Structures are given as C-alpha cells and as structure tokens.
C-alpha cells in the first residue's frame, strides 16, 4: 500500500518488469530492497531473533531429515523462478506460529522460508495473484549475487537505513530490526567518528542522520507547487517513529487494526493525509469490488483538509487499485 500511495504505480505494476531490480527481506518490516544490498544480507545469513530460522530447521529435520532443505533448494535452482505452489509437495510439518500469525504446515514452504532467511533463495518477484516468486540469487540478481561486500553488514545496512529514514532514532525500536546488537556495540560511534553519520537532538531524543541533512536547501514540495495530497499507509516510513511525528506535527497516530473495537479511538483502518509538508487529517476508507469508498474523514484543524484535493487523492488511489471512488 505504501508504494501505491506514494507513487503513480497502478496495482500490479510494482512487480511487473522488476526482475533483478529488488529482492524482499527484512528492513524494518518486510521490504523491497535494492540488489546492491544483497551481498551484505547474504554475508550475514540473516536471522531476526523473532523469525526463528533455527527452530524451523529443527522442525524440518525432525519431519524429513537434513536433506529436505537441500532438495527444495535444488528444485528451485532447476525450475525457478517459481512459486511455492508449483514445487513438489513434501508432506506436512508442525506449523510455527508467532506474534498471532499462523505459520505454514507445508514442509516445502517452511524449507523455502529457511532458504530465504539464509539468502540461499530470494523472493525476486510476485505473480499476478501476489504470490511470492522464488529463485536462486545468481539468476535473480545478476551482477550482485557474486559481489563480495565492501564493508561489514552492520555498517552498510545502518548507513542505508539512516539514509532511508532521514532521522533514525538512537533508542531501541523496530527500526533497528536485524541491527539491534549493533546499536550499542560501537558501530554507531565508529561511523559518527568517521563522519559517515551524525547525531542530532530533537528535544530530549537523539537521532542519526546523514551529514548533509541540516545543510540541505532544496525545498520540499508543498500544496502550492501542485504536489498532490497523499494518503499515507500505516507502515509508511514517515510514520515509523510515532513520537517524532507527534513532536514535529502534533499528530498522534496509532494504527488501530489490532485493537478491540471498543478500544479504538478512530477506526479499524485509518490513514493519515499528507499535504505538502503538513499532515492535515486522516481518513477511513473501505475497498470494495468496484472501488474505494470514503467512510469517515477527520481534520487536524478546522479547514485543514481541502475537499477538492482530498477527492483527487482518493480518486487517484482508487484508479491505481483498479476501481473508482464510490459515492
């Protein structure tokens, strides 16, 4: 949803013709990552503590022996790019559920999860139904799979993450996914000393930024320049740090999809509205078969949401999702 809200892509176009231009892995959440970063992820053979790769391996070995994972890898190498459903079924395994999500009970799919977390296979595309398309790195990411990383994983990924976030909180949080151990092991201090990043303070909180952040003079787009109003997805990078959003805009946002209905202040799936440099309000919409329906809207201040610009924003989003704005 973040891509549809932030770009002019229509539904399905994000993955069309994108082979070799990204791979999927964990950044803060699951993200599309530039292939230049693949050597660093492979070097790390990354395992997030909550992802539980070691436990998946244990269950697969107990269910089918140590050769099962290697068999799946060989089949992807021979048949890829390929979806999990097109691979040979190998029976059932005890599913591994976590954080309220139901895990797979398929040995083949769990083996793919292990291989993916090790970077032995990559999710290099999605098919027309949104299903993951797996392949081996040498074929999916030509020109990147065989490159040796030029720096340690922690340094390379931290620099990339600071650049993406703009202001990365120093304190612990989900934005340190896969980097948590390096938040306090001297990596940050070393990069600051080298001048690769700098620390700044907003109130009592500290952030990591690129050195040129405060010296940049290029203007941000605003409503007067013709930049469209945008509906922000709940996991948009701008909303990663709720406290910073509150400090800069006075905007208090919580995605309430996981809250019981009686505890919701706003609604099930409410999204902020970004207009130029200002967060001007929030809306709740419902996606139906024919298109998008606006259920509710809220203004941060009286008159802060221009009705014409909001309508244009929602009409555009509905069109790019294959429908139209319903009355």
N, C-alpha and C positions, 0 to 999 in steps of 0.2 A: 504493500500500500504506500510506503514511503516514496517509492520510485514513481508511482502514478501521480501522487500528489505534488511531487517536486519537479517533475519533468513533463514533457509533452508526449510521452510514450502512451500508446494505446495498450489495452490488456492483451498480453501475449507477445508484444513486441520486445519486451525486455530480453527475452532469451532467443529471439529469432535472429539468426546470423551472428550470434555472440560467441560461437565456438572459439576457444583459445583466448578469449578476452577477459575471462574471470574464472575463479573457482569458488566454491562455497566452503566456508569454515567459520569457526567462532572468532568474533572480533570483540564486540560486547555481547551482542546476540548473534544468531546465525546471520551471516552477511555474505554479499558478493565481494570478493577480494581481488585486487589486481594481481595478475600472474607473476609480477616481479617479486611478490612476497612469498611465492610458493617455496623457493629453496629454504627460506627461514623456517617455515612451518614444517617442512619435511625434516630439516635438521633437528628440530625439537621432538619430532614424532609425538606431536602434541596430545596431551590428555588433561582436560579440565577435571578438577577433583570431583565435580558432581556428575561428570559424564560417565564415569565408571567403566572405562575400557577394560581394565584388569578383571573386573567381575564378569563382563561379557565374555572375555576369553575363557575364564574358568568354566562358565556355563556351557560354552560351545565344546570345550574339550571333554567335559563330562557327558555331553549328549552325543558327540560324534567322533571324538578323537582329535588329536593335534593336526591331522591332515585336512580337516574340514575347511579351515580358513584358507589354506593354500589352494585347495580345489576351487573355491569361489574366485580367488584372485586369478587363477589360470583361465577360468571360463570368461571372466571379464576381459582378460588380455586377448583371448581368442575371438570373442564375439562383440566386444564393445565398439562404439558406445552403445549402452544397453540399459534398460530399466530393470529393476529388481524382479518385476513380474515376468520378464522374458527369460530369466535364468532358471536353471534346473532346480526344482523343489527338492529339499533335502530333509524334510520332516520338521518336527516341532522341537522347540526348546522352551524352557521355563522363561516366560517374559520378565523383563526387568523394568518395573515401573518406577518412576521418580518424579518428585515435585508435582504429583497429581496427574501426570501424563501416563498413558498406557503404552508400554513398550511392545515391540513385536514379539510374536511367538514363533516366528519362522527362523530356522537355522540359517538359511541363505541370507535373509535380510539382516540378521544380527551379525553375521560374518561381514557383510558389507559395511555395517556401522563400525566394526573394529578396523577394517582396512581403511575406511575413510578417516577415522580419527588418527591413524598412523600415517596418513598421506600416501598410502600404497595404492589407493584409488582416489579419484577426485569426482566430485559432482560438478560436471562441466557444462551441464545444460538442464533444461526441463522440457518435457514433451508438451504437446498441445493440451493435455489434461493437467499439466503442472507436476507430473511425476518426475522424480529425480532421474537423471541420465548419468550413469557411471561410466568411467573409462580409466585407463591407466595413464599416469601423468605424461609419459613420453609421447603419447599420441594426442592427448587432450591439450597439453600446454607446450607445444613445440617451441624451442628457443628458451624455455625457462626451466624445464624439468631437469636438465642436465647441468645447470649452472651451480657452481659452488657459492654458498653465501659469503658475502664480504665482511660480515660483522656478526657478533653473537645475536641469537634470536631476540633476546630481551631488548637490546639496544635498537635493532632495526624496527621491531614491531612497536616499541614505545615511541620512537620518532614518528612513525606512520600514524599512530593513534593520536598523538598530540596535534599533528597537522590536521587530522580529520575533525577532531573535537574543537579545535581553536583554543579552548581553555579546558584542560584536563584536570579535574580535582586531584589534589595530592592525597587526600584522605581515602581510605579504603572504600570500595564500592564496586558495582558490577562492571564499570568501565575499565577495571583492572583485570578482567577476565583473561586467564592464561598468563598474566603478568604479576599476580598477587605477590608471589615470593620476591619479585624484583622491586617491589615498591620500597622495601626497606633494606635491600642487600648492598646498597652503594651505587646501583646503576643510575639512579636519578641524579645523585650528587656528582657522579663522574661526567654525565652528559651536560650538567649545568656548568661544571668547571671547564669543559671543553668549549663551551659557548654554543653547543648544538641546540639547547633549550634554555629557557629562563623561568624563574619563579616570579609570580606577581601575587598580590593580595587584593581581595575584594572583601572589605570589612575584616572579619577575623579569619576568613578562609583563604587558603593558598591554592594557586593553580599553576600548572605547567603550560607554557606557550612557546611558540617559535619566536626567535629573537626579534623578528621584524613586525610582530603583531601591533605593538603600540606605535610604531613609526609609520604604518601604512596610511596613505592619504586618499586611496581610491574610494570614491563614495559608494555607499550601499544603495541598491535600488529602493525607491520609495513610490508611493501611490502616484505622485505627480508625474513620475517618469514613464508611467504606463505599465509598470510591472504588475502582473495580475495578483489578486488576492489568492492565497494558498491555504488549503485545509491541511493541517499537519497530522500525520499518522501518530498514534500514541507512542510508538517507539522511534520516532524521528530523532536524529542525533541532537537537534536543538533542545529536546526535552530530556536528555539523559540525566542532567543534573537539575532536579526539581528546585533545590534551594537557590541555585544561581538564577534560574528563571524567575523565582519569586523576588530575588534581590534586584534584578535588572528591570523587570516589568511590573512587579507587584502582582504577578499572575500565579495563582495557586492551582496546580493541575495534578490530579491523580486519576489514572486510568482505572475506572471502577468496574471493569468487566468481571473481576474475580470476587467482588464484594457481594454479599447477600443483598437482595433488592431493598430490604428495609434500611440498610446502612448506606445506600447511595445518596449522595447529595445532588448529583446531576443526572446520571443515567447510565445505561448499560455500555454504550459505545459512543462517548462524547469526544469530539476532536477540537483542538484549538484552531483559531483562524489567524493567520499571519498576513498582515497587510503592510508591505514595505518593511519598515524597521520596527513595527509595533504588533504585539499580539492584541487583537481588538475584541475578541469574543470567542465563543465556542458554539458548536452545533452538534445535534444528534440526527443522524440520517439512517435510513433503512434501505438496504439494497434489495430490490425486488426483481422479478424476472424481466420486466420491461425496462427497468432503470433504477434511478435513485430518488428516494422520497425524503424531503426535509421534514423531520418530526418536530424539532424544537430548535430555537436559537436563543442565545444569551449575549448581551453586550457587556463589555467590561466597564464602559462608561456610557451615559446617555448619548446616543448618536454616533458611537464609535464604529458601528458596522454599517457600511454603505449598502443599502438593499440591492442596488443595481450591480455592484461589484460582487456581492455575495452570490447573486443569481448567476452571474457569468462564471464564477468559480465553480459552482455546483453543476452547471450545465456542461462545462468543460470536463469535469471529473466524471460525470455520468457518461458522456460521449466516449471518453477514453476507456471506459469499462464496458463498452458495447451497448449502451442504452441511452436514455434521455431523462431529463429531470421531470419527475411526475408531479402533477398538480396536488 
